[in-house]
């Protein structure tokens, strides 16, 4: 074989390339370890579609509030007075895993939006990572912030989550967006 006929390994199949591409996802609420939706990340991890990376916090202060049924919402309202750097967990997720998370978070139904966020990984102070997170949809985020009294949490902890109601235990005759509308229009 001459130099012109040099052997090259075969190119990876398109599906293999797609599966090797991962997205870093910052979780701050019910997807974290110890909370109600973490089972999905555990299922994804067993299938090879998610892996825990590290604990992390947002690089900048952002509002983290609780909505109806103590559901957590990160608000894409940087610079608001009354918010803090939000603590959470970082996961590496495949495209298939990301599609499952999008479904859980109701991205196609305007419940949440998957958008970029800057985080600092624990133990790597000074190094900012650009990742994604699920924010409250822009259609109601400002109302949610006003309804919270413009006060946010630094972390969705068991104390903050006290009173959380699982989806199956919520009224089924209202959509999640209807539940949000009722919540933001109520006085307390």
HELIX and SHEET records of a PDB file:
HELIX    1   1 UNK A    3  UNK A    5  5                                   3    
HELIX    2   2 UNK A   14  UNK A   20  1                                   7    
HELIX    3   3 UNK A   38  UNK A   46  1                                   9    
HELIX    4   4 UNK A   68  UNK A   70  5                                   3    
HELIX    5   5 UNK A   95  UNK A  104  1                                  10    
HELIX    6   6 UNK A  107  UNK A  109  5                                   3    
HELIX    7   7 UNK A  141  UNK A  147  1                                   7    
HELIX    8   8 UNK A  158  UNK A  161  1                                   4    
HELIX    9   9 UNK A  167  UNK A  169  5                                   3    
HELIX   10  10 UNK A  176  UNK A  185  1                                  10    
SHEET    1   A 6 UNK A  22  UNK A  27  0                                        
SHEET    2   A 6 UNK A  87  UNK A  94 -1                                        
SHEET    3   A 6 UNK A  50  UNK A  58 -1                                        
SHEET    4   A 6 UNK A 112  UNK A 121 -1                                        
SHEET    5   A 6 UNK A 128  UNK A 136 -1                                        
SHEET    6   A 6 UNK A  22  UNK A  27  1                                        
SHEET    1   B 2 UNK A  63  UNK A  66  0                                        
SHEET    2   B 2 UNK A  72  UNK A  75 -1                                        
END                                                                             
